Amino acid sequence: LLLMVGQAPLLAVLIKVVAGDDVFRVCEDTKFCLFAISGAAFWVGIFDSIQEICKGGSVFRREYEGGMSLPAYIVSKVLVLGLLCLVQTALLVGVILATMGIPQSDLISGPLEFLVTTYLTVFSAMCMGLLVSAIFKSPDAALAMAPLLILPQILFSGIAFELTGVTETLSYAINCRWAIEAYGTTADLNRLDLKI
């Protein structure tokens, strides 16, 4: 539990170490920083749950045969892991706010928007991890799927590569693409200066 909770602030510190001083002032630096934050949020969420169901498969089968409700089991996993996601989100965003700050948004409040976006990214990744965990019987097989879930977040987020046609359509299913768009609205990327 400590390792899982400790990942979020550690990732935030690493992002701060490599982020330039022009974060939230220069558009390019801000985009790449937001990309790193969305990737960190996805990473935290996916690893919270990717082995959660398959590692307790024998216990689940025994309890299910004894009359346990499948919806109750799933809801219990989502609620407990959702709470863990909230703690991790608070730590990730808290360290980022303390070290880099977040610009005030025209919508509600920059920090609040940032917190909600980050939580939704972590939570959606956690749900994806639960799905993968339910599909595979072996925790090792489920864990082996993690790179195949993380790499599309990089490729189809719209930051590393320009997306057109089919790739743009595929990007609508990518968590980090939506996170970056929400972060971009909060940071008001269109008003930031360009390096050129």
C-alpha positions in Angstrom: 0.0 0.0 0.0 2.8 2.4 0.9 4.5 1.7 -2.5 1.3 2.3 -4.3 0.5 5.5 -2.5 4.2 6.6 -2.7 4.3 6.4 -6.5 2.1 9.4 -7.1 4.2 12.0 -5.2 7.4 10.5 -6.5 6.2 10.8 -10.1 5.2 14.4 -9.5 8.7 15.2 -8.1 10.3 13.6 -11.2 8.1 15.7 -13.5 9.1 18.8 -11.6 12.8 17.9 -11.9 12.6 17.7 -15.7 10.0 20.4 -16.3 11.5 23.8 -17.3 11.0 27.1 -15.6 8.6 28.2 -18.4 5.9 25.7 -17.5 2.5 27.5 -17.6 4.1 30.4 -19.4 5.3 28.8 -22.7 2.9 26.7 -24.7 5.3 23.9 -25.8 6.8 23.4 -22.3 3.3 23.4 -20.8 2.0 20.8 -23.3 4.8 18.4 -22.6 4.5 18.8 -18.9 0.7 18.2 -19.1 1.4 15.1 -21.2 3.8 13.8 -18.5 1.2 14.5 -15.8 -1.5 12.6 -17.7 0.9 9.7 -18.3 1.7 9.6 -14.6 -2.0 9.6 -13.7 -2.7 6.7 -16.2 0.3 4.8 -14.9 -0.8 5.1 -11.3 -4.3 4.0 -12.1 -3.5 1.0 -14.3 -1.0 -0.4 -11.8 -3.5 0.0 -8.9 -5.8 -2.7 -10.4 -4.2 -4.7 -13.2 -3.6 -7.8 -11.0 -6.5 -7.1 -8.5 -9.1 -9.7 -9.7 -6.9 -12.4 -11.2 -4.7 -12.7 -8.1 -7.7 -13.5 -6.0 -9.4 -15.8 -8.5 -9.6 -18.9 -6.4 -11.1 -16.9 -3.4 -13.5 -15.2 -5.8 -14.7 -18.6 -7.2 -15.2 -20.1 -3.8 -17.1 -17.1 -2.5 -19.2 -16.9 -5.7 -20.2 -20.6 -5.3 -21.2 -19.7 -1.8 -23.7 -17.1 -3.0 -21.7 -13.9 -3.3 -23.2 -11.4 -5.7 -21.0 -10.6 -8.7 -22.1 -6.9 -8.8 -21.4 -6.5 -5.1 -17.9 -7.9 -5.6 -17.2 -5.5 -8.5 -18.7 -2.5 -6.6 -16.5 -3.3 -3.6 -13.4 -3.4 -5.8 -14.3 -0.1 -7.5 -15.1 1.7 -4.3 -12.0 0.6 -2.4 -9.7 1.2 -5.4 -11.6 4.5 -6.2 -10.7 5.7 -2.7 -7.0 4.7 -3.3 -7.2 6.6 -6.6 -8.4 9.7 -4.7 -5.6 9.6 -2.2 -3.0 9.1 -5.0 -4.6 12.0 -7.0 -4.5 14.3 -4.0 -0.8 13.5 -3.5 0.1 13.9 -7.2 -1.8 17.1 -7.6 -0.7 18.4 -4.2 3.0 18.0 -5.1 2.5 19.6 -8.5 0.6 22.5 -7.0 3.3 23.0 -4.4 6.2 22.8 -6.8 4.9 24.2 -10.1 1.6 25.8 -9.4 -1.4 25.8 -11.7 -2.7 28.8 -13.5 -6.1 30.1 -12.6 -8.7 29.0 -15.1 -11.6 31.0 -16.5 -14.0 28.2 -15.9 -14.1 27.3 -12.2 -10.7 27.1 -10.4 -7.5 25.9 -11.9 -6.5 23.6 -9.0 -10.1 22.2 -8.7 -10.3 21.5 -12.4 -6.8 20.0 -12.3 -7.7 17.7 -9.4 -11.0 16.5 -11.1 -9.2 15.8 -14.4 -6.4 13.9 -12.7 -8.8 11.9 -10.6 -10.9 10.9 -13.7 -7.7 9.9 -15.5 -6.5 7.8 -12.6 -10.0 6.3 -12.0 -10.6 5.4 -15.7 -7.1 3.8 -15.9 -8.0 1.8 -12.7 -11.2 0.6 -14.3 -9.3 -0.5 -17.4 -6.9 -2.4 -15.2 -9.8 -4.2 -13.5 -11.1 -5.2 -16.9 -7.8 -6.6 -17.9 -7.5 -8.3 -14.5 -10.9 -10.0 -15.0 -9.9 -11.2 -18.5 -6.7 -13.0 -17.5 -6.4 -15.8 -15.0 -2.7 -15.2 -14.2 -1.5 -12.0 -12.5 1.7 -12.3 -14.6 -0.2 -12.4 -17.9 -2.3 -9.4 -16.8 0.8 -7.4 -15.8 2.4 -8.3 -19.2 -0.5 -6.4 -20.8 0.4 -3.1 -19.0 2.9 -1.9 -21.8 0.2 -2.6 -24.4 -2.2 -0.3 -22.5 0.4 2.4 -21.7 2.0 2.8 -25.1 -1.2 3.8 -26.9 -1.6 6.5 -24.3 1.6 8.0 -25.6 1.1 7.3 -29.3 -2.5 8.5 -29.6 -2.6 11.4 -27.0 -2.0 14.0 -29.8 1.2 15.4 -28.3 4.0 13.1 -29.6 2.5 12.7 -33.1 0.0 14.6 -35.3 -3.2 12.5 -35.5 -5.3 12.5 -38.7 -7.9 10.2 -40.2 -8.0 6.8 -38.6 -5.4 7.7 -35.9 -7.5 10.6 -34.9 -10.6 8.4 -34.7 -8.7 5.9 -32.6 -7.5 8.6 -30.2 -11.1 9.2 -29.0 -10.7 5.9 -27.0 -7.5 7.1 -25.3 -7.7 8.3 -21.7 -4.7 10.6 -21.9 -6.0 12.4 -25.0 -9.0 13.5 -23.0 -6.9 14.3 -20.0 -4.6 16.5 -22.0 -7.5 18.3 -23.6 -9.0 19.1 -20.2 -5.6 20.1 -18.8 -5.0 22.3 -21.9 -8.3 24.1 -21.2 -7.4 24.6 -17.5 -3.9 25.9 -18.5 -5.4 28.0 -21.3 -2.8 26.8 -23.8 -4.2 29.1 -26.5 -3.1 32.2 -24.5 0.4 31.0 -23.7 3.4 32.3 -25.5 5.1 30.2 -28.2 8.8 29.6 -28.1 9.2 31.1 -31.6 
